[in-house]
Amino acid sequence: MKYIIPVVALLICITACNSSKKVAIQPATETQARLLPALPSSIINIPFKIYMKPLLAMMDSGTAKEFTNDKWPNYTQSGCDFRYKFRFVRSPFTFGVVNNKVTIGFRGNYQIAGSKTICTFDKQVSPWVSGSCGFGNEPMRRVDLGISSNLTLLPNHQLLTSTKLDKINALDKCEVTLMQNDLTGEILDSIKASVETTCGAFDKFVQTLNNNEILRQWRSGGSRVMPISTYGFLNLNPSMLRVSKFNLYKDTLYFSIGYTGQPKFSSDSQRLVTHAALPPISESNYTMGINTSLDAVYQYSFFNKLLNDSLRNKPFDVEGRTFVIKDVNISGSNDGKIQVDVSFSGNRKGVLHLKGTPQLDVEKQVLSMPDVTFAVDTKDMMVNIAKALFRKKIMKQLANQSVLDLAALIEKNKTAIEARLNQSVTPWMSTAGTFQQFRLVGLLPQKDYIQVQAYIRGTLMVIGQPPASMLKK
């Protein structure tokens, strides 16, 4: 979008200087306003590539690696007749994501000891009888655990998770007889209950995020009008939203988001307001590509401000004489004509009036104005004498009336445009893309505005790369 506006401004200014006929008289009755034909839907698919190793390392380091009873290394006495102590040490997590199923695996090494006695009226009446696993010369006992969480993106733009313990496998038995009780089963049951509680807490946490006020406002806000720098406003008008499944390959997470809709651009934000609800989200394949048709409507008042901010008081040298632009005013009519009035000072003072009907050759991407006319209002005698010579010179130099070769202009600036597609956005994010095609497909001046339609094709990928500081241990 950044390049559409300068192109349009340039073509209007250049086309206005290409012939030498007298200004045509306005018709008595004004033609009704028209609109260009509706454009086909735009399809945009943007893949994401997120390098996950530092993030996974942060998650692993942020989770405790050792769990013990509250009084470790001493016993915790849960009652008059029983006391225990334990230590559980986990290995680093292993992560996997396949088609929205997240898996987390780790190995636990544990040691446990317990003692029993006989109590009467809450008083110990016999010695402690103790047993243990993994203490002294015994190796700590091993158990493998696996947790999974299925991610589902609901049509109402909420994330649903279903997290559970998939696997608990005791590699070593803890066969300790304590008062004729085998502790192995009880240990695994305790671990299982603890992990399942954590899984349930995670699912509840995700639901809490779904109900976050910011997300609720986003979902209820519907189709939005967004400011685009100083160039106007954009409404994407989405008719379909898509998200592919998430997959982790080695240390990189891949997914894509997609959009289908009718994007419209305007200098008037109120013109774009629709109050339409957001469409539901559907699942799609991982894909990429931008094929978008953009409809832009600019009020002349906005255009005039844009041009005057850039051109007012700017000097130009013409054959050794200096002219200073004081004001530029663009207007139009419903019969497709454009008029440009340029007030100038310097060596000579006056107002240059140019008028004509822009004609766009969509196939050749060339803009011309075969019926351009001009006039100069000035009290300067020398300018009046020179008008005839000026007119002949213009006609001689611009006999073929070819004004602006858009295809050549885009090709000349292709490298600069692609540079904007390949740059850092934040310390975490960058983009990588290709610029493949830009074509003007419609241009229609009207009384109060000018309508421009363009087709853009290319690719864009968002790359997430954590800063180097996160990679340091």
N, C-alpha and C positions, 0 to 999 in steps of 0.2 A: 504493500500500500504506500510505502514511503516514496516509491518511484513513480506512482501514477500521477500524483499531483504536480510535481515539477514538469513531467512530460506534457500534461494538459496545459499548464501555464505557458510552457515554451511554445507549444504548437499554436496557441491563440495569438501570442505576441508575434511569432514569425509569420504566420499566415496573413496577418494584417498588413504585411509590407510587400505584397507580391503582384500588384497590378496598378492601373492608373485610370479608372473610369470615374465619372462623377457619381456622387452619392445618390442612390435611388430614393424616390419619394415613398414614404410609408403609405400602405393601402388604407383606404377609408375605413374598412371593417377589419377587425383583428381576427386572425385565425384562432380557433380553439386550441387549447394546450393538448399536447399529445404525450405519449409515453412509448419508449422502445418496447419491443416484444419481451415477454418474460424469458429469463435465462433458465437453462437446465439446472438441476440440483448440483450442488458442489459435494464432492466426496474427498474427505481428508482423513488419512490414516498416519498417525505418528507413532513410530516404535520407540520404546524406552529401553535403555541398556544401562543397568545399574551395577557397578562393581561393588560386590557385597562383602568382600573379605574383611575390610576394616569394620564394617557395621556388625558383622557376625562376631568379630573379635571383641567388640565393645559389649555385645549382648552376653558373650561368654564370660568376660571379665566382670560384668555387672551382676552376675549370678553367683551366689556363694558356692564354693567348691567343697566345703566341709560342713557337715551337720553333726552336732553332738547333743547329748542331754544337757540340761541347763547347768549342772554342777560339775561337768567334766573337768578333770579326770576323776573326780570323786563320784560316788553313787548318788543317784536321786532316789529318795525313798517315797514311793507312791502310797504306801500304807504301812501299818505296823508290821505286816508279815512279808513285805516284798520291797526290794530295792534293785536298781538296775543302772547301767551306764552303757553308752554306745558311742561309736564314731563312724560316720559314713562319709567317704571321700569319693567324689565323682571325677571321671575323666573329662577332658574337653568335649564339648558338644560336636556332633556331626549333623549337618543340615542338608536337607534336600527339598526341592520343590518340583513336583511333576504334575502338570495339569491341575493346578490350584490345590494340590494336596501337599501340605508342609509336613515334613518329618524331622523329628529331633531325636537323636540317639545318643546314649552315653553309657559307660560302664561304671558301676559302683563297687567300691571295696569297703567292706565294713567289718567291724569287730564289736562284739557285744558280750556283756557279762551280767549275770543276775544272781541274786541270793534270796533264799526263802528261809523263813523261821516259823515258829508256832507262837501265836499270841493268845493271851487270855485277858479279857477285859482291857484290850488295847495295850497290853504289856507283854513284852517278849519273855517267853519262858523256856526257849531252847536256843542253842547256838545257830548261827547262820550256816546254811548249806549252799555252797556256791558252785557255779559252772560258767564256762565262757567259751567263746570262739574267737580266734584271731589274735589272741594275746600270747605273750611270751615267744616261744619258738614256733608257734603256729602262724602260717600265713593268713592275712586277712581274706575273708571270703568274698567271692566275686558274684555279681549279678548284673545282667544286661537289661537295659530298659529302653523302650521305644515309645515315643509320643507322636501322635499325628493330629493335624487340624485341617479339616476341609473348609476351604474358603468359597463362599457363594455370594456373588454380587446380585442382590435382588433388584427387580425392575423398579422398585421405589427408591433406588439409589442408596440402599443400606447394605452393609456388609454383615453376613451371617457366618459365624464360625461354629464348628462342631469339633471340639477337642477331646481326645480320649487317650487312655493308655493302651497302646497296641500290643506291647510285649513286655513281659517280665520273666526272665529266665535265669534261674539260679545255676551258675556254673559250678559252684562248690556247695556242698551240703554243710549245714551247721547242726550236726548231730550231737547235741549236748543234752544229756539227761539231767534235768533239775527237778528233783522231787517227782521223778517218773514222768516228766513232761518233755516232749521234743519241741525245741524252739524254732525249727526251720520254717514251718508253716506260718507260725505267728509272725515271724520277722517279715516274710514276703507279704502277708496280709497287711501289716502295718505300713510297709513301703507303698503298696498299691493304694491304700486308703489315702495316704498323704499326697501322692501324685494326682489321684483323681480329684481331690479337693482343689489342688492347684489348677487343674484343667478347667474345672467349673468356674473358678474365680476368673480365669482368663476370658472365657466366653462372656461372662457378665461384664467384664471390663470393656470388651468390644461393643456390647450393646449400649454401654454408657457413652462411648464415643459416638455411636450413631445418633444419640439424642443430644449431642452437643449443640448449643444454641447457634453457633456459626454455621454448622452443617444444616441445621433445620431452616435457617434463613435462606441458605443457598438453594435448598430443595424447593422451598415455597416461593422463591423469587421469580422462578420461571425464566423466560427468555429475557436477557439483559441488554441494555445499551451501554457500551463501554467507550470511554474516551481513548483515542489513539493519538498520543502526544498532542501536537498542536494542529493536526491535520483533519480533525473532525471526530465523528462517532461511528461505532460499528455495532451492529446487531447480527449475531450469527444465525438467528432464526433456525435453531436445530429442529429437524424432524425425526432424527434417529441418532442415538448414542450407542457406541459399541466399546467393549473391552474384551481383549483376548485373554486366554488363560495364562497364568503365571508359570514360568519354568526357570529353574536354576540350572545352568550349564557351567560346570566347574565352579568358578567364584563369581559368576555374573548372572544377574536376574534379567530375564527378557519378558516383555509384554508390550502390547500396543493398545492405543485408544483410537477410536474412530468417530467420525462425525459425518452426517449427511444433512444438508440444509440449504437455505437460500440467504447467504450473507449479503447484507445491504450496508452501504456506507453513505453518510450524509454530513453536511455541515450543520444541520439542524437536528439535535437529539430528539426533539419531540416527534419528528417525522418517523422515527424508527420504533417508537413505543408500540408494543403489541399486547402486552399482558398475557402472552401465551405461556402455558405450563410447559415445564421441561418434559421431553418425551421419555419413555422408559428406557432403561439400559438393557441391551441384549448382548449375548456372547458372540464373538467373532473369531476368525482365525488371526494369527499373527501376520500382519501385513504392513506395507508402507506405501506412500504415494500421495501427492497432492494434485487434485484435479478440481480446480475451483473457478467458478464464474462469479465475478463480483459486480454488483450494481451500485454505482455511486451517483448521488445527486448533490450538487453544490449550489447553494444560493450565491448569486452574484455579489451580494454584500460581503460574504465570507471570502470569496475569491478576491475581491478588491482589497480587502484588508491584508490578505496573504501577500498579494503582489506589491502593495504600497509599503508594507513592512520591509520588503526586500529591495524595492527599487527607488523609493522616494529619496530625493537629494543625491541620487547616484549619478556621477558624471559619465558621459560617453563622448568619445572623440570620433567625429565624422569628417574625413578629409581635412584635417587640420583645425577644425572648429569644435569647440566644446559645448555640449548640450547637457543640461541637468534636468532630470525628470522630477517634476514637482508633484504630479498626481496621475494615477492610472485609474480609469473607471471603465468597467466592462458591463455591458448590458446586452439583452437579447430580445427576441420576439418569437411568437408562437409559430412563425413560418420558417423557423430554423436559422435565422440570421444572427450574427454576432456583430456588435459594434464596440470598438475600443477607442476611447478618448484619452489622449496622452497630452498633458500640459507640460511644457518645457520652458526652460529659461537658459541663460548662458549667453553665447554670442548672439543668439536670436531668441525671441520670446513668441509663444503662441500655443495653439492647441491643434494637435494632429488628430483627425477623425478618420477611422478606418472601419469599413463595414463589408460583410460578405457572408456567404453560406459555406461553412466547412463541409467538405465531402471526403468521406473515409472509404478508401479502397481496402476492404477487409482482406482480400486475398493477397495483395501486394504489400499491405501494411504501409500505405502511403497516404498522407493527408494533404489535400489541396483545397484551394479556394478560388475557383475560376472566375467568380463574379465580384472579386474584391474591388472596392472603390475607396477613394480617399479624398480628403479635403483638408485644407489648413486655414484656420482662423488666426489672423495676426494683423497687427497694424504696421508691421515692419515692411517697408516698401521693397527691400531687397529680397525678402522671402517671397512676396507676391510675384515679383518679376521672375524668380527662379522656379516657381511652381511648374510652369510648362516644361522647362528643361528637366526638372526632377521627375515629372510624369513620364517623359520619353525615356529617360535612363532606366527607370524601373521596368517599363514594358520591354525594353531591349534586353535587359539582363535576365528577366523572369518570364520569357516568352512561353516556355512550356508549362509554367504555373505549377511546377512540382515544388511542394512546400517542405514537407518533412518526411524523411524516410524512417519510419518508426522501427522497422526491422534492423536497419543499420545502426540506429541509435541504441537499441537494446543490445545488439551484439557488441558494440563498442564498450558498453558499461557492464557486460556480463561478469567480468572478473570482479568488479567492485560489488555487484549484487551478491555473488556467491560468497564473497568475504563476509558479508553481513549474516549469511546463513551458517557460517562456520566460525563461531566465536564463543567466548565464555559469557555466560549469563550471570552466574553467581560463583563464589569459590567452589561450590559443589557441582554446579551444572554447566554444561556446555552444549552446543548444538552442532550437528554436522549435516550438511544438506547440499543438494545440487539444484541449480536453476536451469530448467530445461526449455521453458517457453513462456513468453508473454505476448499477448495479442490484444489489441483494441478490437472489439467486435461491435461496438455501437457508440455513436456520438450524436447527441440531439440537443441543440440550444433551444431554450424556451424563454418566455418573457421574464420569469423570476429566477430561473435556475438553468443549469446545464446538466444533462444526464450523460454519464460515461459508463460504458460496460466493457469489462476486460476479462480475459481468460488467462489463468496462470497455471502452469504445470511444473512440478518439481518434486523433490523429496526433502524430508527433514527428520532427523533423529535426535532425541534428547539423551544425553549421556551423563550419568551420575558418577562422579569421581571424587570420593572424599579427599580432603586436603592431606598433604603429606604428613602433617603433624599427627594425624590419627593413626598412621602406620607405625609410629614409634612406640616401643614398648614402655 
